[in-house]
């Protein structure tokens, strides 16, 4: 299984269903998203991370699994130009405007996340296995904080 970086820039698309998708994921529901993908290399079952770019806060805000291989369809902007997409199933989604995400500054600064161009200009950049392992550890530490609503701690 490989890992890939998907990109979202709120300057170009405001993702009107974001809060509904987050509520659905948080309640254990399945959320599938169609997303642009600049590569043909993604395979069903590959890990994907979604990074928010363009406006603050910037950083990884979602993760999931590819549930389709890339395919070509009309561009999302309505221009009719061809664009490559994939479908992915979201397993964790943070609303960057209301909760902490894995910040871009940290991704750029820490050795565990290097070498990687975290400011990719298009979705579908492959994340090396070593870097993906570091991202997965940091992402798990960030997203599992809400899994202990009964006050129990892992070390109890």
N, CA, C and O of each residue as an XYZ file, in Angstrom:
624
protein
N       0.844     -1.179      0.000
C       0.000      0.000      0.000
C       0.888      1.240      0.000
O       1.833      1.340      0.782
N       0.577      2.169     -0.873
C       1.280      3.442     -0.952
C       0.432      4.530     -0.300
O      -0.742      4.323      0.004
N       1.045      5.683     -0.095
C       0.331      6.835      0.459
C       0.476      8.012     -0.498
O       1.515      8.189     -1.134
N      -0.584      8.815     -0.589
C      -0.611      9.953     -1.501
C      -1.187     11.172     -0.796
O      -1.989     11.060      0.130
N      -0.757     12.333     -1.259
C      -1.220     13.602     -0.720
C      -2.251     14.212     -1.664
O      -1.969     14.447     -2.839
N      -3.442     14.464     -1.139
C      -4.465     15.197     -1.863
C      -4.456     16.635     -1.337
O      -4.162     16.864     -0.163
N      -4.771     17.586     -2.186
C      -4.707     18.997     -1.802
C      -6.070     19.648     -1.897
O      -6.864     19.349     -2.790
N      -6.327     20.551     -0.951
C      -7.525     21.375     -0.986
C      -7.128     22.821     -0.736
O      -6.428     23.121      0.231
N      -7.572     23.707     -1.600
C      -7.330     25.130     -1.436
C      -8.677     25.844     -1.379
O      -9.363     25.958     -2.395
N      -9.060     26.328     -0.186
C     -10.349     27.007     -0.042
C     -10.490     28.260     -0.902
O     -11.603     28.748     -1.097
N      -9.382     28.788     -1.419
C      -9.466     29.948     -2.312
C     -10.191     29.596     -3.609
O     -10.817     30.454     -4.231
N     -10.103     28.330     -4.011
C     -10.676     27.903     -5.288
C     -11.978     27.133     -5.152
O     -12.784     27.112     -6.082
N     -12.194     26.500     -4.006
C     -13.422     25.733     -3.772
C     -13.693     25.740     -2.278
O     -12.815     25.383     -1.493
N     -14.884     26.136     -1.871
C     -15.158     26.316     -0.435
C     -15.654     25.062      0.278
O     -15.870     25.102      1.489
N     -15.840     23.958     -0.427
C     -16.275     22.679      0.149
C     -17.498     22.868      1.040
O     -17.399     22.739      2.260
N     -18.637     23.169      0.451
C     -19.838     23.475      1.237
C     -20.329     22.324      2.118
O     -21.028     22.566      3.102
N     -19.981     21.087      1.787
C     -20.441     19.929      2.571
C     -19.476     19.539      3.688
O     -19.680     18.515      4.340
N     -18.428     20.333      3.922
C     -17.390     19.964      4.896
C     -17.965     19.652      6.275
O     -17.664     18.598      6.837
N     -18.776     20.532      6.826
C     -19.287     20.316      8.192
C     -20.194     19.091      8.259
O     -20.144     18.339      9.232
N     -21.017     18.884      7.241
C     -21.870     17.690      7.203
C     -21.017     16.428      7.108
O     -21.287     15.440      7.791
N     -19.991     16.462      6.265
C     -19.093     15.302      6.137
C     -18.401     15.021      7.454
O     -18.277     13.861      7.849
N     -17.948     16.058      8.143
C     -17.279     15.876      9.432
C     -18.216     15.236     10.452
O     -17.826     14.302     11.153
N     -19.432     15.725     10.536
C     -20.410     15.136     11.469
C     -20.647     13.665     11.151
O     -20.746     12.836     12.055
N     -20.735     13.352      9.882
C     -20.976     11.972      9.472
C     -19.790     11.083      9.856
O     -19.982      9.994     10.397
N     -18.564     11.544      9.578
C     -17.369     10.766      9.935
C     -17.277     10.613     11.449
O     -17.011      9.520     11.950
N     -17.497     11.711     12.179
C     -17.401     11.670     13.642
C     -18.406     10.710     14.266
O     -18.150     10.165     15.340
N     -19.540     10.494     13.614
C     -20.548      9.587     14.162
C     -20.385      8.159     13.634
O     -21.247      7.307     13.848
N     -19.266      7.908     12.938
C     -18.987      6.561     12.458
C     -19.542      6.260     11.085
O     -19.470      5.123     10.619
N     -20.096      7.264     10.433
C     -20.652      7.069      9.098
C     -19.580      7.046      8.022
O     -18.439      7.450      8.248
N     -19.966      6.570      6.857
C     -19.057      6.515      5.718
C     -19.239      7.757      4.858
O     -20.360      8.136      4.520
N     -18.130      8.378      4.513
C     -18.148      9.537      3.630
C     -17.211      9.242      2.473
O     -16.029      8.954      2.664
N     -17.761      9.321      1.270
C     -16.963      9.152      0.062
C     -16.842     10.499     -0.623
O     -17.819     11.241     -0.732
N     -15.648     10.812     -1.079
C     -15.395     12.073     -1.757
C     -14.782     11.813     -3.126
O     -13.945     10.924     -3.283
N     -15.199     12.583     -4.103
C     -14.522     12.605     -5.397
C     -13.512     13.743     -5.316
O     -13.854     14.855     -4.914
N     -12.259     13.460     -5.701
C     -11.207     14.470     -5.552
C     -10.300     14.453     -6.768
O     -10.069     13.406     -7.373
N      -9.789     15.623     -7.118
C      -8.837     15.681     -8.216
C      -7.558     14.944     -7.839
O      -7.159     14.909     -6.675
N      -6.932     14.363     -8.841
C      -5.738     13.557     -8.606
C      -4.865     13.631     -9.860
O      -5.269     13.177    -10.931
N      -3.687     14.195     -9.724
C      -2.828     14.410    -10.878
C      -2.038     13.206    -11.334
O      -1.269     13.314    -12.289
N      -2.194     12.074    -10.695
C      -1.413     10.889    -11.044
C      -2.326      9.726    -11.408
O      -3.492      9.676    -11.017
N      -1.769      8.805    -12.159
C      -2.476      7.556    -12.466
C      -2.044      6.435    -11.522
O      -2.549      5.318    -11.632
N      -1.132      6.706    -10.609
C      -0.485      5.669     -9.805
C      -1.283      5.190     -8.601
O      -0.964      4.142     -8.041
N      -2.301      5.918     -8.188
C      -3.082      5.530     -7.007
C      -3.851      4.245     -7.308
O      -4.432      4.091     -8.382
N      -3.844      3.337     -6.352
C      -4.569      2.069     -6.469
C      -5.600      1.970     -5.344
O      -5.449      2.587     -4.290
N      -6.627      1.200     -5.584
C      -7.641      0.960     -4.556
C      -6.944      0.413     -3.310
O      -6.136     -0.511     -3.393
N      -7.266      0.991     -2.171
C      -6.662      0.584     -0.907
C      -5.498      1.452     -0.472
O      -5.057      1.347      0.672
N      -4.983      2.309     -1.350
C      -3.886      3.196     -0.959
C      -4.377      4.218      0.059
O      -5.541      4.619      0.053
N      -3.467      4.625      0.926
C      -3.748      5.611      1.963
C      -3.670      7.005      1.350
O      -2.787      7.278      0.537
N      -4.584      7.881      1.735
C      -4.528      9.260      1.289
C      -4.646     10.202      2.481
O      -5.367      9.934      3.442
N      -3.922     11.303      2.391
C      -4.003     12.381      3.374
C      -4.381     13.640      2.620
O      -3.872     13.895      1.528
N      -5.272     14.428      3.199
C      -5.712     15.670      2.579
C      -5.078     16.845      3.313
O      -5.213     16.988      4.528
N      -4.378     17.688      2.540
C      -3.746     18.871      3.119
C      -4.477     20.122      2.658
O      -4.816     20.264      1.483
N      -4.710     21.012      3.584
C      -5.313     22.310      3.271
C      -4.175     23.279      2.967
O      -3.243     23.418      3.759
N      -4.252     23.945      1.822
C      -3.261     24.916      1.396
C      -3.971     26.204      1.004
O      -5.198     26.236      0.919
N      -3.216     27.251      0.768
C      -3.789     28.501      0.255
C      -4.191     29.490      1.320
O      -3.819     30.661      1.241
N      -4.947     29.051      2.323
C      -5.366     29.941      3.411
C      -5.072     29.258      4.744
O      -5.123     28.034      4.867
N      -4.765     30.086      5.730
C      -4.505     29.567      7.077
C      -5.809     29.092      7.707
O      -6.872     29.636      7.404
N      -5.746     28.102      8.565
C      -4.582     27.289      8.891
C      -4.301     26.261      7.791
O      -5.216     25.695      7.194
N      -3.021     26.043      7.549
C      -2.592     25.096      6.527
C      -2.067     23.842      7.202
O      -1.403     23.917      8.236
N      -2.366     22.686      6.613
C      -1.871     21.433      7.161
C      -2.789     20.280      6.821
O      -3.813     20.456      6.162
N      -2.410     19.088      7.281
C      -3.212     17.896      7.027
C      -4.451     17.940      7.905
O      -4.374     18.140      9.117
N      -5.606     17.744      7.255
C      -6.885     17.850      7.957
C      -7.780     16.642      7.757
O      -8.861     16.575      8.342
N      -7.349     15.675      6.933
C      -8.184     14.497      6.702
C      -7.325     13.341      6.218
O      -6.222     13.522      5.703
N      -7.871     12.154      6.403
C      -7.213     10.944      5.907
C      -8.282      9.970      5.448
O      -9.459     10.094      5.785
N      -7.834      8.999      4.668
C      -8.760      7.994      4.194
C      -8.086      6.995      3.292
O      -6.864      6.843      3.304
N      -8.906      6.307      2.501
C      -8.442      5.231      1.637
C      -9.017      5.421      0.244
O     -10.195      5.740      0.086
N      -8.177      5.225     -0.762
C      -8.655      5.290     -2.147
C      -9.610      4.129     -2.389
O      -9.296      2.981     -2.077
N     -10.776      4.433     -2.947
C     -11.752      3.386     -3.244
C     -12.004      3.278     -4.747
O     -12.893      2.551     -5.189
N     -11.210      4.010     -5.520
C     -11.227      3.860     -6.971
C      -9.828      4.154     -7.488
O      -9.013      4.776     -6.808
N      -9.573      3.702     -8.682
C      -8.360      4.131     -9.360
C      -8.691      5.440    -10.065
O      -9.864      5.730    -10.300
N      -7.681      6.235    -10.406
C      -7.941      7.506    -11.077
C      -8.674      7.322    -12.408
O      -8.462      6.346    -13.128
N      -9.536      8.284    -12.708
C     -10.310      8.280    -13.951
C     -10.425      9.721    -14.439
O     -10.217     10.660    -13.671
N     -10.755      9.893    -15.711
C     -10.863     11.226    -16.304
C     -12.331     11.602    -16.462
O     -13.162     10.794    -16.878
N     -12.624     12.856    -16.116
C     -13.964     13.416    -16.261
C     -13.797     14.913    -16.531
O     -12.675     15.420    -16.549
N     -14.903     15.615    -16.739
C     -14.834     17.051    -16.962
C     -14.322     17.760    -15.711
O     -14.570     17.325    -14.587
N     -13.612     18.850    -15.927
C     -13.055     19.653    -14.833
C     -14.175     20.143    -13.925
O     -15.263     20.473    -14.397
N     -13.907     20.191    -12.616
C     -14.899     20.604    -11.633
C     -15.313     22.067    -11.797
O     -16.365     22.466    -11.297
N     -14.496     22.879    -12.494
C     -14.810     24.299    -12.625
C     -15.834     24.590    -13.726
O     -16.196     25.744    -13.953
N     -16.304     23.525    -14.415
C     -17.310     23.697    -15.448
C     -16.756     24.077    -16.811
O     -17.521     24.302    -17.748
N     -15.438     24.152    -16.933
C     -14.820     24.571    -18.191
C     -14.892     23.498    -19.275
O     -14.693     23.789    -20.454
N     -15.174     22.266    -18.878
C     -15.222     21.175    -19.849
C     -13.873     20.552    -20.140
O     -13.795     19.540    -20.837
N     -12.805     21.143    -19.615
C     -11.479     20.552    -19.782
C     -11.432     19.211    -19.042
O     -12.125     19.033    -18.041
N     -10.621     18.272    -19.529
C     -10.507     16.993    -18.814
C      -9.696     17.143    -17.531
O      -8.771     17.952    -17.453
N     -10.059     16.352    -16.534
C      -9.365     16.362    -15.246
C      -9.402     14.960    -14.695
O     -10.390     14.246    -14.866
N      -8.330     14.557    -14.030
C      -8.266     13.231    -13.419
C      -8.782     13.328    -11.979
O      -8.468     14.268    -11.249
N      -9.581     12.328    -11.594
C     -10.173     12.251    -10.257
C      -9.970     10.852     -9.675
O      -9.570      9.913    -10.365
N     -10.260     10.755     -8.387
C     -10.411      9.460     -7.734
C     -11.497      9.612     -6.684
O     -11.850     10.725     -6.295
N     -12.018      8.487     -6.231
C     -12.917      8.465     -5.080
C     -12.139      7.935     -3.891
O     -11.344      7.003     -4.015
N     -12.380      8.545     -2.733
C     -11.743      8.077     -1.505
C     -12.752      8.112     -0.373
O     -13.674      8.928     -0.351
N     -12.546      7.200      0.567
C     -13.405      7.117      1.742
C     -12.680      7.757      2.912
O     -11.560      7.371      3.246
N     -13.315      8.722      3.523
C     -12.729      9.493      4.611
C     -12.844      8.707      5.916
O     -13.925      8.230      6.264
N     -11.726      8.572      6.640
C     -11.798      7.915      7.953
C     -11.557      8.883      9.109
O     -11.869      8.559     10.254
N     -11.011     10.057      8.830
C     -10.838     11.103      9.848
C     -10.882     12.447      9.128
O     -10.281     12.624      8.069
N     -11.607     13.387      9.726
C     -11.767     14.701      9.104
C     -11.831     15.745     10.208
O     -12.674     15.670     11.102
N     -10.939     16.711     10.135
C     -10.909     17.807     11.099
C     -11.329     19.092     10.396
O     -10.961     19.323      9.244
N     -12.086     19.913     11.076
C     -12.484     21.214     10.542
C     -11.415     22.215     10.970
O     -11.401     22.672     12.113
N     -10.532     22.547     10.055
C      -9.359     23.374     10.357
C      -9.718     24.739     10.931
O      -8.902     25.351     11.619
N     -10.911     25.218     10.662
C     -11.320     26.514     11.201
C     -11.756     26.431     12.659
O     -11.917     27.458     13.319
N     -11.950     25.201     13.168
C     -12.485     25.061     14.520
C     -11.724     24.093     15.415
O     -12.053     23.967     16.594
N     -10.709     23.403     14.883
C      -9.946     22.463     15.702
C      -8.544     22.319     15.125
O      -8.317     22.624     13.954
N      -7.608     21.857     15.941
C      -6.223     21.735     15.468
C      -6.085     20.692     14.359
O      -6.765     19.666     14.350
N      -5.187     20.991     13.434
C      -4.830     20.053     12.370
C      -3.328     19.809     12.465
O      -2.654     20.414     13.299
N      -2.801     18.935     11.625
C      -1.356     18.686     11.589
C      -0.736     19.809     10.759
O      -0.830     19.795      9.532
N      -0.098     20.790     11.425
C       0.249     22.028     10.742
C       1.346     21.888      9.674
O       2.282     21.101      9.811
N       1.194     22.668      8.631
C       2.168     22.687      7.547
C       3.548     23.056      8.060
O       4.539     22.475      7.619
N       3.638     24.005      8.976
C       4.942     24.399      9.511
C       5.655     23.214     10.152
O       6.865     23.055      9.992
N       4.923     22.396     10.865
C       5.519     21.200     11.482
C       5.955     20.202     10.416
O       7.033     19.616     10.516
N       5.122     20.008      9.398
C       5.463     19.076      8.323
C       6.753     19.502      7.620
O       7.563     18.661      7.231
N       6.933     20.803      7.462
C       8.127     21.318      6.788
C       9.359     21.300      7.691
O      10.484     21.230      7.196
N       9.160     21.361      9.004
C      10.282     21.533      9.928
C      10.861     20.232     10.474
O      12.070     20.140     10.687
N      10.025     19.232     10.703
C      10.498     18.035     11.386
C      11.098     17.023     10.423
O      10.567     16.789      9.338
N      12.203     16.431     10.830
C      12.938     15.471      9.999
C      12.088     14.268      9.608
O      12.263     13.716      8.521
N      11.174     13.857     10.476
C      10.347     12.682     10.194
C       9.474     12.873      8.957
O       9.010     11.896      8.369
N       9.248     14.127      8.558
C       8.365     14.425      7.432
C       9.141     14.862      6.185
O       8.565     15.430      5.257
N      10.438     14.595      6.171
C      11.294     15.022      5.057
C      11.906     13.818      4.364
O      12.055     12.780      5.007
N      12.262     13.894      3.112
C      11.999     15.006      2.200
C      10.610     14.859      1.590
O      10.198     13.764      1.209
N       9.911     15.956      1.505
C       8.579     15.951      0.912
C       8.203     17.379      0.587
O       8.461     18.282      1.384
N       7.602     17.603     -0.563
C       7.082     18.914     -0.911
C       5.650     18.998     -0.401
O       4.726     18.518     -1.058
N       5.466     19.597      0.750
C       4.154     19.679      1.377
C       3.279     20.775      0.784
O       2.100     20.878      1.122
N       3.843     21.592     -0.091
C       3.066     22.643     -0.752
C       2.842     22.286     -2.216
O       3.004     23.125     -3.102
N       2.473     21.054     -2.455
C       2.278     20.548     -3.811
C       1.260     21.406     -4.556
O       0.328     21.950     -3.963
N       1.456     21.512     -5.845
C       0.554     22.332     -6.664
C      -0.628     21.527     -7.191
O      -1.569     22.097     -7.744
N      -0.589     20.211     -7.025
C      -1.735     19.395     -7.436
C      -1.829     18.161     -6.555
O      -0.842     17.728     -5.960
N      -3.013     17.608     -6.482
C      -3.247     16.396     -5.702
C      -2.605     15.188     -6.360
O      -2.406     15.152     -7.574
N      -2.287     14.205     -5.538
C      -1.803     12.938     -6.054
C      -0.311     12.733     -5.936
O       0.234     11.817     -6.552
N       0.364     13.561     -5.161
C       1.799     13.396     -4.955
C       2.017     12.205     -4.029
O       1.391     12.105     -2.974
N       2.905     11.307     -4.431
C       3.183     10.127     -3.600
C       4.011     10.539     -2.398
O       4.936     11.343     -2.509
N       3.667      9.979     -1.248
C       4.420     10.177     -0.010
C       5.274      8.934      0.188
O       4.749      7.821      0.184
N       6.573      9.102      0.360
C       7.456      7.943      0.535
C       7.016      7.142      1.760
O       6.367      7.675      2.660
N       7.373      5.873      1.784
C       6.953      4.992      2.881
C       7.440      5.496      4.238
O       6.684      5.481      5.210
N       8.699      5.942      4.315
C       9.243      6.441      5.589
C       8.498      7.677      6.075
O       8.147      7.777      7.250
N       8.260      8.616      5.168
C       7.547      9.840      5.531
C       6.098      9.509      5.882
O       5.552     10.062      6.837
N       5.475      8.621      5.125
C       4.085      8.232      5.402
C       3.950      7.625      6.795
O       2.960      7.866      7.485
N       4.935      6.843      7.209
C       4.898      6.245      8.548
C       4.938      7.334      9.621
O       4.220      7.248     10.617
N       5.766      8.347      9.426
C       5.827      9.463     10.366
C       4.540     10.259     10.402
O       4.078     10.652     11.473
N       3.960     10.501      9.238
C       2.683     11.223      9.161
C       1.597     10.420      9.865
O       0.796     10.973     10.618
N       1.574      9.117      9.616
C       0.554      8.261     10.233
C       0.645      8.314     11.756
O      -0.380      8.391     12.433
N       1.859      8.273     12.300
C       2.024      8.351     13.766
C       1.519      9.694     14.310
O       0.784      9.735     15.296
N       1.919     10.777     13.663
C       1.508     12.104     14.128
C      -0.001     12.298     13.964
O      -0.655     12.883     14.827
N      -0.544     11.808     12.859
C      -1.974     11.929     12.590
C      -2.779     11.123     13.607
O      -3.800     11.593     14.109
N      -2.322      9.923     13.906
C      -3.009      9.090     14.887
C      -3.010      9.767     16.259
O      -4.030      9.774     16.949
N      -1.887     10.327     16.646
C      -1.812     11.010     17.938
C      -2.769     12.201     17.982
O      -3.360     12.483     19.025
N      -2.923     12.891     16.873
C      -3.804     14.054     16.821
C      -5.276     13.652     16.803
O      -6.083     14.245     17.520
N      -5.633     12.672     16.010
C      -7.052     12.354     15.812
C      -7.622     11.433     16.876
O      -8.840     11.413     17.052
N      -6.823     10.683     17.583
C      -7.398      9.780     18.583
C      -7.705     10.473     19.889
O      -8.247      9.842     20.796
N      -7.381     11.745     20.023
C      -7.638     12.475     21.264
C      -9.117     12.492     21.621
O      -9.462     12.573     22.800
N      -9.998     12.416     20.624
C     -11.434     12.456     20.889
C     -12.019     11.068     21.142
O     -13.218     10.941     21.391
N     -11.194     10.034     21.080
C     -11.697      8.678     21.251
C     -11.880      8.283     22.714
O     -12.335      7.174     22.994
N     -11.539      9.156     23.643
C     -11.603      8.816     25.070
C     -12.581      9.730     25.787
O     -12.198     10.494     26.673
N     -13.830      9.649     25.403
C     -14.833     10.550     25.964
C     -15.249     10.157     27.380
O     -15.890     10.944     28.077
N     -14.890      8.945     27.811
C     -15.281      8.527     29.163
C     -14.243      8.936     30.211
O     -14.376      8.586     31.384
N     -13.218      9.670     29.796
C     -12.202     10.123     30.738
C     -11.092      9.124     30.963
O     -10.117      9.447     31.641
N     -11.201      7.912     30.416
C     -10.158      6.917     30.592
C      -8.922      7.339     29.806
O      -9.009      8.025     28.788
N      -7.782      6.912     30.307
C      -6.522      7.197     29.623
C      -5.879      5.883     29.211
O      -6.138      4.838     29.809
N      -5.045      5.943     28.193
C      -4.378      4.735     27.706
C      -3.498      4.094     28.764
O      -3.337      2.874     28.775
N      -2.919      4.903     29.662
C      -1.968      4.340     30.613
C      -2.622      3.985     31.948
O      -1.912      3.675     32.905
N      -3.942      4.021     32.039
C      -4.632      3.632     33.279
C      -4.662      2.128     33.421
O      -5.200      1.611     34.400
